[in-house]
Amino acid sequence: MKDKYSAVWVSHSSISDYLKCPRAYFLRNVYRDPKTNHKISIIEPPLALGQAVHDTIDSLSKLPVEQRFVTPLMDTFEKIWANISGQKGGFKDHDQEEKFKARACDMITRVSAHPGPLAQKAIKIRQELPYYWLSEEDNIILCGKVDWLEYREDSDSVRIIDFKTGKFDEDPDSLQLPIYYLLTSHTQTKPITGISYWYLDRDDSPIDMQLPDAEAAEKKILELARKVALARKLGHFKCREDGCRACRPYEAVLAGKATLVGINTYGQDLYILNQSL
């Protein structure tokens, strides 16, 4: 019998963690602080910027098309930014925060001036965290949140849009879009006729990418997910380099070299590092 509570849940971020470093995967996705029983998370300025911009745009998806830009998007952004201002966003001082906030404001200004698909109909997946059984036999669930599903009325289909707030292009071999394609295919009924990245730092509209081969994508992702599931079963999470860039920041948290600044929306203890690693 299927039991989602005993299943191994994997996502793009958790699989990426495992590929970078099994120890980093453990510290981010399995370990809980024995004092609080919470998982741990580290906040840094680029992450805070991305979170604020994504949350601002996501607020539009909850509104009917005609109401989305009644309230200036910058007003919404300012309220959201207030939640990650200062230490809560990992900013070391006011000047650093202002630089990152200026970049974020530029992105919000761009989206407001060129809303494109954001001003069109969209599909909203009803699950708070979309998921489906990647393999019942292996007891593995694939989950994740897709940034935006544009509804294409002429073909009664959807286009997946992923918002990018970083300065660099996504790796061509990234599993992000294939995973989003699979999730969207299994959690809503419309056919998928497009998939794209929107680099908000520089582009006025999304850039279409090639649709993945669903069968090949599912096979590859299941293969990786099985490795994650086996590591969890064996409790084998060793860093391949005896302390790499991926796990070192989390080891610093365990060593008391970080400051607790709050609890994030996922109920994780949120830390900032006391010094650069």
Residue, then its C-alpha position, 0 to 999 in steps of 0.5 A: m500500500k502506498d504511504k507518502y509519509s514513509a516515501v523518499w521525497v526528491s526534488h530538483s534541489s535535493i537531487s542537485d544537493y546529492l550530486k554536489c555532495p552527499r554530506a551536503y544533501f544530508l545536512r540540508n535534507v535529513y539532519r535535524d538540530p537535536k535541540t529544536n528538531h528543526k532542519i537547518s538552512i543558510i540564508e545569503p544575499p543572492l538567495a534572499l533576492g531570489q526569494a523576494v522576487h519570486d514571492t512578488i511575482d507568485s503573488l500575481s498568480k493568485l489574482p484574476v488577470e484584470q486585477r494583477f497590476v491594479t496594485p503596483l508590483m513594487d508596493t508588493f515587493e517592498k512589503i515582501w522585502a521587509n521580511i528579509s531585510g537585514q540579518k534575515g536576508g544574510f546581509k552583512d551591512h546596509d550598503q550590501e543590502e541596498k546593492f542587492k535590493a537595487r538589483a531586485c528592484d530593477m527586475i520588478t521594474r522590468v516585469s512591470a513594464h513588460p508583463g508578457p505572460l504575467a498579464q495573461k491567463a495562467i494555470k494554478i496547480r492546486q497542491e501546495l507542494p505538487y508531487y507524484w509517485l515517481s516509483e511506487e515500487d521504490n517508494i519514491i515521490l517527485c515533488g517541486k514548485v513550478d514558478w508559472l504555468e501560462y495558459r495558451e487559449d488557442s491550443d488549450s495547453v500550457r507553457i512552463i516558465d521558470f524565473k531566473t534571478g541570478k547572473f549566469d545562465e542555467d547549465p544546459d544539462s540541468l535537470q530543472l526543466p525536465i523535472y518541472y515538465l514531469l511534475t506539470s504533466h502529472t499534476q494538471t490535465k493540459p498538454i505542455t507545448g512550451i517550456s522556458y527560462w525568464y532571466l529577469d536580470r536582462d530579458d524582457s520576455p521568457i526564452d523558449m527551450q527545447l521540450p524534454d523527452a519525457e521517457a528519457a527524463e523520467k528514466k534518468i531522474l529515477e536512476l538518480a532518485r534511487k541513489v538518493a534512496l539507497a544512501r538514506k537506507l544505508g545512512h551513507f552520506k560522505c563528502r567526496e572531498d573531506g569538506c567541499r564547498a557544498c557541505r562546508p557552510y553547513e558544517a560551520v553551522l554545526a560547529g557553532k560558527a553561524t548565527l541563528v536569525g529566525i525560522n523560515t517559512y518551511g519551519q527550518d532554523l535559519y542561519i547566517l555564517n559568521q564569516s566567509l568560507 
